[in-house]
Amino acid sequence: MMSDTASIDSVVGEDIWAWLKEFVTVKNAFYHKKFAPCPYARSAILAAQVDVTVYLKGDVRAYIREKSIELRDTPSLSTRVMAFPPRIQFQWGISEFVETLNAELIADNVFLNTGVTKTKTSRYPGPPSKDPYFIVVANRLEAVLSGAEALQRTAYYKDWPRDQYELVVERRERMARRYGKT
């Protein structure tokens, strides 16, 4: 079991990078091997526009806010993946906090999504074991919106369940219209 924060930071960071390279950027059977889960991730990684941060301790909400603002203030980055122990996804109000932070940061061209690394098991110490990492992904909103628009002209969204499309694509568009710069 890992005990020091340097080990945790290193191991978790390596896991998240492996997940990005082995799953997120690879053509997937769900998309009939035509698309990766994120068709733009590979080029962003190769251009060094993606980074990974690993939560170690302290106030989770303050961490998410701080790392999101850092992305906003770092023009060379387009995406930041923040990794957390699985238990954080069950923390009371975490999803609502991220949505509130979105309302604040959308005007600054930053959009956050929560998720899990379904294909990568967490190696943070403590329970729950064998669960995936909880992640918060901060992206440049303009890039995500234009990417989604381009993907709508392909078969990318063809097999998405309607509720997933609404939750991901339509929700983001609604929030961008509501909170974005006019």
Accessible surface in RSA format (square Angstrom, percent):
REM  Atomic radii and reference values for relative SASA: ProtOr
REM  Chains: A
REM  Algorithm: Lee & Richards
REM  Probe-radius: 1.40
REM  Slices: 20
REM RES _ NUM      All-atoms   Total-Side   Main-Chain    Non-polar    All polar
REM                ABS   REL    ABS   REL    ABS   REL    ABS   REL    ABS   REL
RES MET A   1   200.61 103.9 112.94  74.7  87.67 208.7  97.88  83.2 102.73 136.1
RES MET A   2    37.80  19.6  25.96  17.2  11.84  28.2  31.57  26.8   6.23   8.3
RES SER A   3   106.77  90.2  73.57  98.2  33.20  76.5  47.91 102.0  58.86  82.5
RES ASP A   4    75.09  52.6  70.23  69.9   4.86  11.5  38.98  91.7  36.12  36.0
RES THR A   5    68.21  48.5  66.21  67.1   1.99   4.7  34.76  46.7  33.45  50.6
RES ALA A   6    71.70  65.9  58.93  90.9  12.77  29.0  67.21  94.6   4.49  11.9
RES SER A   7    44.43  37.5  38.13  50.9   6.30  14.5  15.27  32.5  29.16  40.9
RES ILE A   8    18.57  10.6  18.57  13.8   0.00   0.0  18.57  13.4   0.00   0.0
RES ASP A   9    63.13  44.2  60.66  60.4   2.47   5.8   3.55   8.4  59.58  59.4
RES SER A  10    55.95  47.3  44.39  59.2  11.56  26.6  34.20  72.8  21.75  30.5
RES VAL A  11    30.69  20.2  30.69  27.8   0.00   0.0  30.69  26.7   0.00   0.0
RES VAL A  12     0.00   0.0   0.00   0.0   0.00   0.0   0.00   0.0   0.00   0.0
RES GLY A  13    10.74  13.3   0.00   N/A  10.74  13.3  10.74  29.5   0.00   0.0
RES GLU A  14   108.54  62.3  99.88  75.6   8.67  20.6  44.60  86.3  63.94  52.2
RES ASP A  15    10.79   7.6  10.39  10.3   0.39   0.9   0.45   1.0  10.34  10.3
RES ILE A  16     0.00   0.0   0.00   0.0   0.00   0.0   0.00   0.0   0.00   0.0
RES TRP A  17    74.80  30.0  74.80  36.2   0.00   0.0  56.76  30.3  18.04  29.3
RES ALA A  18    26.51  24.4  20.28  31.3   6.23  14.2  25.75  36.3   0.76   2.0
RES TRP A  19    21.47   8.6  19.74   9.6   1.73   4.1  21.40  11.4   0.07   0.1
RES LEU A  20     9.03   5.0   9.03   6.5   0.00   0.0   9.03   6.3   0.00   0.0
RES LYS A  21   115.06  56.1 103.58  63.6  11.47  27.3  54.81  49.3  60.25  64.2
RES GLU A  22   118.18  67.9  96.32  72.9  21.86  52.0  44.80  86.6  73.39  59.9
RES PHE A  23    58.57  29.3  57.07  35.3   1.50   3.9  58.07  35.2   0.50   1.4
RES VAL A  24    14.79   9.7  14.79  13.4   0.00   0.0  14.79  12.8   0.00   0.0
RES THR A  25    21.11  15.0   8.65   8.8  12.46  29.7   2.06   2.8  19.04  28.8
RES VAL A  26    69.40  45.7  65.27  59.1   4.12   9.9  68.55  59.6   0.84   2.3
RES LYS A  27   120.99  59.0 115.76  71.0   5.23  12.4  61.93  55.7  59.05  62.9
RES ASN A  28    31.30  21.6  28.51  27.5   2.80   6.7   3.45   8.3  27.86  26.9
RES ALA A  29    73.66  67.7  59.24  91.4  14.42  32.8  60.91  85.8  12.74  33.8
RES PHE A  30    90.30  45.2  75.86  47.0  14.43  37.6  85.67  51.9   4.63  13.2
RES TYR A  31    21.33  10.0  16.63   9.5   4.70  12.2  10.04   7.5  11.29  13.9
RES HIS A  32   112.93  61.7  92.47  64.3  20.47  52.4  78.63  81.0  34.30  39.9
RES LYS A  33   127.45  62.2 117.02  71.8  10.42  24.8  78.12  70.3  49.33  52.5
RES LYS A  34   134.23  65.5 117.85  72.3  16.38  39.0  69.85  62.9  64.37  68.6
RES PHE A  35    36.26  18.1  33.73  20.9   2.53   6.6  36.26  22.0   0.00   0.0
RES ALA A  36     9.12   8.4   6.85  10.6   2.27   5.2   6.85   9.6   2.27   6.0
RES PRO A  37    33.16  24.2  21.80  19.9  11.36  41.3  22.66  18.7  10.50  65.2
RES CYS A  38    49.50  37.4  47.63  53.1   1.87   4.4  15.71  39.8  33.79  36.4
RES PRO A  39    44.17  32.2  16.44  15.0  27.73 100.8  19.90  16.4  24.27 150.8
RES TYR A  40    96.98  45.3  95.98  54.6   1.00   2.6  89.28  67.1   7.71   9.5
RES ALA A  41    13.06  12.0   8.60  13.3   4.46  10.1  13.06  18.4   0.00   0.0
RES ARG A  42   144.99  60.9 144.57  73.7   0.42   1.0  43.34  59.2 101.65  61.6
RES SER A  43    71.51  60.4  64.74  86.4   6.77  15.6  50.37 107.3  21.14  29.6
RES ALA A  44    14.78  13.6  13.09  20.2   1.68   3.8  14.72  20.7   0.05   0.1
RES ILE A  45    27.27  15.5  17.40  13.0   9.88  23.8  17.92  12.9   9.35  25.4
RES LEU A  46   125.73  70.0  92.92  66.5  32.82  82.5  96.62  67.9  29.12  78.4
RES ALA A  47    60.16  55.3  30.37  46.9  29.79  67.8  42.90  60.4  17.26  45.7
RES ALA A  48    77.29  71.1  58.75  90.7  18.54  42.2  64.27  90.5  13.01  34.5
RES GLN A  49    69.77  39.0  69.77  51.0   0.00   0.0   3.65   7.8  66.12  50.1
RES VAL A  50    14.38   9.5   4.71   4.3   9.67  23.3   4.71   4.1   9.67  26.2
RES ASP A  51    33.48  23.4  33.46  33.3   0.02   0.0  21.38  50.3  12.09  12.1
RES VAL A  52    25.80  17.0   1.41   1.3  24.39  58.8   1.41   1.2  24.39  66.2
RES THR A  53    18.60  13.2  14.15  14.3   4.45  10.6  18.60  25.0   0.00   0.0
RES VAL A  54    14.78   9.7   3.41   3.1  11.37  27.4   3.41   3.0  11.37  30.8
RES TYR A  55    13.41   6.3  13.41   7.6   0.00   0.0   2.19   1.6  11.23  13.8
RES LEU A  56    68.46  38.1  39.63  28.4  28.83  72.5  40.42  28.4  28.04  75.5
RES LYS A  57   164.19  80.1 144.12  88.4  20.07  47.8  93.10  83.8  71.09  75.7
RES GLY A  58    56.48  69.6   0.00   N/A  56.48  69.6  38.45 105.5  18.03  40.4
RES ASP A  59    93.64  65.6  72.03  71.7  21.61  51.1  35.66  83.9  57.98  57.8
RES VAL A  60     7.12   4.7   3.89   3.5   3.23   7.8   3.89   3.4   3.23   8.8
RES ARG A  61    68.51  28.8  68.11  34.7   0.40   1.0  33.91  46.3  34.60  21.0
RES ALA A  62    53.94  49.6  44.95  69.4   8.99  20.5  50.81  71.6   3.13   8.3
RES TYR A  63    29.97  14.0  26.97  15.3   3.01   7.8  28.36  21.3   1.61   2.0
RES ILE A  64     0.00   0.0   0.00   0.0   0.00   0.0   0.00   0.0   0.00   0.0
RES ARG A  65    82.61  34.7  82.61  42.1   0.00   0.0  33.96  46.4  48.65  29.5
RES GLU A  66    90.44  51.9  84.24  63.7   6.21  14.8  33.29  64.4  57.15  46.7
RES LYS A  67    37.20  18.1  37.20  22.8   0.00   0.0   4.88   4.4  32.32  34.4
RES SER A  68     0.00   0.0   0.00   0.0   0.00   0.0   0.00   0.0   0.00   0.0
RES ILE A  69    48.64  27.7  48.64  36.2   0.00   0.0  48.64  35.0   0.00   0.0
RES GLU A  70    60.14  34.5  56.82  43.0   3.32   7.9  33.81  65.4  26.34  21.5
RES LEU A  71     0.00   0.0   0.00   0.0   0.00   0.0   0.00   0.0   0.00   0.0
RES ARG A  72    81.64  34.3  67.02  34.2  14.63  34.8  14.49  19.8  67.16  40.7
RES ASP A  73    88.17  61.8  59.72  59.4  28.45  67.3  31.81  74.9  56.35  56.2
RES THR A  74    46.11  32.8  44.83  45.4   1.29   3.1  29.42  39.5  16.70  25.2
RES PRO A  75   125.94  91.8  98.07  89.4  27.87 101.3 103.51  85.5  22.43 139.4
RES SER A  76    78.48  66.3  61.22  81.7  17.26  39.8  56.21 119.7  22.27  31.2
RES LEU A  77    18.90  10.5  16.98  12.1   1.92   4.8  17.99  12.6   0.91   2.5
RES SER A  78    22.99  19.4  21.67  28.9   1.32   3.0  20.20  43.0   2.79   3.9
RES THR A  79    22.22  15.8  22.22  22.5   0.00   0.0  11.49  15.4  10.73  16.2
RES ARG A  80    15.93   6.7  15.93   8.1   0.00   0.0   0.00   0.0  15.93   9.7
RES VAL A  81     2.34   1.5   2.34   2.1   0.00   0.0   2.34   2.0   0.00   0.0
RES MET A  82     0.00   0.0   0.00   0.0   0.00   0.0   0.00   0.0   0.00   0.0
RES ALA A  83     0.00   0.0   0.00   0.0   0.00   0.0   0.00   0.0   0.00   0.0
RES PHE A  84     0.00   0.0   0.00   0.0   0.00   0.0   0.00   0.0   0.00   0.0
RES PRO A  85     4.24   3.1   4.24   3.9   0.00   0.0   4.24   3.5   0.00   0.0
RES PRO A  86     3.83   2.8   3.83   3.5   0.00   0.0   3.83   3.2   0.00   0.0
RES ARG A  87   116.51  48.9 111.12  56.6   5.39  12.8  47.48  64.9  69.03  41.8
RES ILE A  88     4.96   2.8   4.96   3.7   0.00   0.0   4.96   3.6   0.00   0.0
RES GLN A  89    51.05  28.5  33.31  24.3  17.73  42.2   4.89  10.4  46.16  35.0
RES PHE A  90   143.02  71.6 113.16  70.1  29.86  77.7 119.66  72.5  23.36  66.9
RES GLN A  91    65.91  36.9  53.80  39.3  12.11  28.8  31.44  66.9  34.47  26.1
RES TRP A  92   226.09  90.7 212.34 102.8  13.75  32.3 190.16 101.4  35.93  58.3
RES GLY A  93    17.75  21.9   0.00   N/A  17.75  21.9   7.84  21.5   9.91  22.2
RES ILE A  94     3.90   2.2   3.12   2.3   0.79   1.9   3.12   2.2   0.79   2.1
RES SER A  95    60.31  51.0  58.38  77.9   1.93   4.4  32.33  68.9  27.98  39.2
RES GLU A  96   114.43  65.7 110.82  83.8   3.61   8.6  65.81 127.3  48.63  39.7
RES PHE A  97    32.57  16.3  26.65  16.5   5.92  15.4  31.95  19.4   0.62   1.8
RES VAL A  98     2.68   1.8   2.68   2.4   0.00   0.0   2.68   2.3   0.00   0.0
RES GLU A  99    58.29  33.5  56.14  42.5   2.15   5.1  42.72  82.6  15.57  12.7
RES THR A 100    90.47  64.3  84.41  85.6   6.07  14.5  63.56  85.4  26.92  40.7
RES LEU A 101     0.44   0.2   0.00   0.0   0.44   1.1   0.28   0.2   0.16   0.4
RES ASN A 102     0.00   0.0   0.00   0.0   0.00   0.0   0.00   0.0   0.00   0.0
RES ALA A 103    30.08  27.7  19.95  30.8  10.13  23.0  20.29  28.6   9.79  25.9
RES GLU A 104    84.13  48.3  64.13  48.5  20.00  47.6  43.24  83.6  40.89  33.4
RES LEU A 105     0.81   0.5   0.81   0.6   0.00   0.0   0.81   0.6   0.00   0.0
RES ILE A 106     3.52   2.0   0.00   0.0   3.52   8.5   0.00   0.0   3.52   9.6
RES ALA A 107    34.47  31.7  30.93  47.7   3.54   8.1  30.93  43.6   3.54   9.4
RES ASP A 108    51.21  35.9  40.04  39.9  11.17  26.4   6.90  16.2  44.31  44.2
RES ASN A 109    40.30  27.8  37.79  36.5   2.51   6.0  21.07  50.7  19.23  18.6
RES VAL A 110     0.00   0.0   0.00   0.0   0.00   0.0   0.00   0.0   0.00   0.0
RES PHE A 111     0.64   0.3   0.64   0.4   0.01   0.0   0.64   0.4   0.01   0.0
RES LEU A 112     0.00   0.0   0.00   0.0   0.00   0.0   0.00   0.0   0.00   0.0
RES ASN A 113    37.31  25.7  36.34  35.1   0.97   2.3  17.04  41.0  20.26  19.6
RES THR A 114    56.96  40.5  29.84  30.3  27.12  64.6   4.24   5.7  52.72  79.7
RES GLY A 115    27.71  34.2   0.00   N/A  27.71  34.2  27.60  75.7   0.12   0.3
RES VAL A 116    40.38  26.6  27.68  25.1  12.70  30.6  27.68  24.1  12.70  34.4
RES THR A 117     0.00   0.0   0.00   0.0   0.00   0.0   0.00   0.0   0.00   0.0
RES LYS A 118   172.08  84.0 141.16  86.6  30.93  73.6  85.22  76.7  86.86  92.5
RES THR A 119    83.79  59.6  49.15  49.8  34.64  82.6  55.82  75.0  27.97  42.3
RES LYS A 120    46.87  22.9  44.90  27.6   1.97   4.7  15.66  14.1  31.22  33.3
RES THR A 121    67.66  48.1  60.98  61.8   6.69  15.9  29.60  39.8  38.06  57.5
RES SER A 122    13.93  11.8   2.55   3.4  11.39  26.2   1.90   4.1  12.03  16.9
RES ARG A 123   120.91  50.8 109.99  56.1  10.92  26.0  54.78  74.9  66.13  40.1
RES TYR A 124    21.94  10.2   9.96   5.7  11.98  31.2   9.96   7.5  11.98  14.8
RES PRO A 125    44.70  32.6  31.64  28.8  13.06  47.5  35.84  29.6   8.86  55.1
RES GLY A 126    37.32  46.0   0.00   N/A  37.32  46.0  27.57  75.7   9.75  21.8
RES PRO A 127   110.10  80.2 103.69  94.5   6.41  23.3 105.80  87.3   4.30  26.7
RES PRO A 128    43.80  31.9  37.84  34.5   5.96  21.7  41.36  34.1   2.44  15.2
RES SER A 129    83.78  70.8  65.13  86.9  18.65  43.0  41.06  87.4  42.72  59.9
RES LYS A 130   176.15  85.9 154.66  94.9  21.49  51.2 101.26  91.1  74.90  79.8
RES ASP A 131    43.42  30.4  43.32  43.1   0.10   0.2   2.97   7.0  40.45  40.3
RES PRO A 132    34.04  24.8  33.58  30.6   0.46   1.7  33.77  27.9   0.27   1.7
RES TYR A 133     0.00   0.0   0.00   0.0   0.00   0.0   0.00   0.0   0.00   0.0
RES PHE A 134     8.30   4.2   8.30   5.1   0.00   0.0   8.30   5.0   0.00   0.0
RES ILE A 135     7.99   4.5   7.99   6.0   0.00   0.0   7.99   5.8   0.00   0.0
RES VAL A 136     0.00   0.0   0.00   0.0   0.00   0.0   0.00   0.0   0.00   0.0
RES VAL A 137    28.40  18.7  28.40  25.7   0.00   0.0  28.40  24.7   0.00   0.0
RES ALA A 138     0.00   0.0   0.00   0.0   0.00   0.0   0.00   0.0   0.00   0.0
RES ASN A 139    24.33  16.8  24.33  23.5   0.00   0.0   0.71   1.7  23.62  22.8
RES ARG A 140    33.14  13.9  32.80  16.7   0.34   0.8  20.56  28.1  12.58   7.6
RES LEU A 141     9.85   5.5   9.85   7.0   0.00   0.0   9.85   6.9   0.00   0.0
RES GLU A 142   123.95  71.2 118.94  90.0   5.02  11.9  43.26  83.7  80.70  65.9
RES ALA A 143    57.95  53.3  43.34  66.9  14.60  33.2  50.22  70.7   7.72  20.5
RES VAL A 144    32.06  21.1  24.86  22.5   7.19  17.3  31.01  26.9   1.05   2.8
RES LEU A 145    49.80  27.7  45.13  32.3   4.67  11.7  45.56  32.0   4.24  11.4
RES SER A 146    69.77  59.0  61.24  81.7   8.53  19.6  46.01  98.0  23.76  33.3
RES GLY A 147     7.76   9.6   0.00   N/A   7.76   9.6   7.75  21.3   0.01   0.0
RES ALA A 148     4.41   4.1   1.95   3.0   2.46   5.6   2.58   3.6   1.83   4.8
RES GLU A 149   107.14  61.5 104.91  79.4   2.23   5.3  31.42  60.8  75.72  61.8
RES ALA A 150    33.67  31.0  30.71  47.4   2.97   6.7  30.94  43.6   2.73   7.2
RES LEU A 151    14.94   8.3  14.87  10.6   0.08   0.2  14.87  10.4   0.07   0.2
RES GLN A 152    79.42  44.4  51.49  37.6  27.93  66.5  19.27  41.0  60.15  45.6
RES ARG A 153   176.71  74.2 137.63  70.2  39.08  93.0  79.38 108.5  97.33  59.0
RES THR A 154    67.35  47.9  40.18  40.7  27.17  64.8  51.83  69.6  15.52  23.5
RES ALA A 155    49.14  45.2  32.66  50.4  16.48  37.5  37.84  53.3  11.30  29.9
RES TYR A 156    10.76   5.0   9.82   5.6   0.93   2.4   2.39   1.8   8.37  10.3
RES TYR A 157    29.27  13.7  20.93  11.9   8.34  21.7  15.40  11.6  13.88  17.1
RES LYS A 158   139.51  68.1 102.88  63.1  36.63  87.2  76.72  69.1  62.79  66.9
RES ASP A 159    61.50  43.1  41.61  41.4  19.88  47.0  21.58  50.8  39.91  39.8
RES TRP A 160    31.84  12.8  15.91   7.7  15.94  37.4  15.70   8.4  16.15  26.2
RES PRO A 161    69.48  50.6  58.02  52.9  11.46  41.7  69.48  57.4   0.00   0.0
RES ARG A 162   152.37  64.0 141.84  72.3  10.53  25.1  85.54 116.9  66.83  40.5
RES ASP A 163   108.37  75.9  98.48  98.0   9.89  23.4  47.36 111.5  61.01  60.8
RES GLN A 164    70.86  39.6  67.16  49.1   3.70   8.8  21.75  46.3  49.11  37.3
RES TYR A 165    40.40  18.9  40.40  23.0   0.00   0.0  23.74  17.8  16.66  20.5
RES GLU A 166    60.05  34.5  60.05  45.4   0.00   0.0  29.38  56.8  30.67  25.0
RES LEU A 167   104.69  58.3 104.67  74.9   0.02   0.1 104.69  73.5   0.00   0.0
RES VAL A 168    39.46  26.0  38.91  35.2   0.54   1.3  38.96  33.8   0.50   1.4
RES VAL A 169     0.25   0.2   0.25   0.2   0.00   0.0   0.25   0.2   0.00   0.0
RES GLU A 170    43.41  24.9  42.38  32.1   1.03   2.4  17.98  34.8  25.43  20.8
RES ARG A 171    36.43  15.3  36.43  18.6   0.00   0.0  22.83  31.2  13.59   8.2
RES ARG A 172    12.77   5.4  12.77   6.5   0.00   0.0   0.00   0.0  12.77   7.7
RES GLU A 173    54.79  31.5  53.05  40.1   1.73   4.1  15.76  30.5  39.03  31.9
RES ARG A 174   106.07  44.5 102.20  52.1   3.87   9.2  54.78  74.9  51.28  31.1
RES MET A 175    21.66  11.2  20.86  13.8   0.80   1.9  20.49  17.4   1.17   1.5
RES ALA A 176    16.12  14.8   9.60  14.8   6.52  14.8   9.93  14.0   6.19  16.4
RES ARG A 177   167.21  70.2 141.55  72.2  25.65  61.1  82.63 112.9  84.57  51.3
RES ARG A 178   184.10  77.3 150.21  76.6  33.89  80.7  49.81  68.1 134.29  81.4
RES TYR A 179    67.85  31.7  54.98  31.3  12.87  33.5  39.11  29.4  28.74  35.4
RES GLY A 180    17.37  21.4   0.00   N/A  17.37  21.4   7.79  21.4   9.58  21.5
RES LYS A 181   166.15  81.1 128.96  79.1  37.18  88.5  84.41  76.0  81.74  87.1
RES THR A 182   176.22 125.3  99.68 101.0  76.55 182.4 101.42 136.2  74.80 113.1
END  Absolute sums over single chains surface
CHAIN  1 A     9981.9       8244.7       1737.2       5764.4       4217.5
END  Absolute sums over all chains
TOTAL          9981.9       8244.7       1737.2       5764.4       4217.5
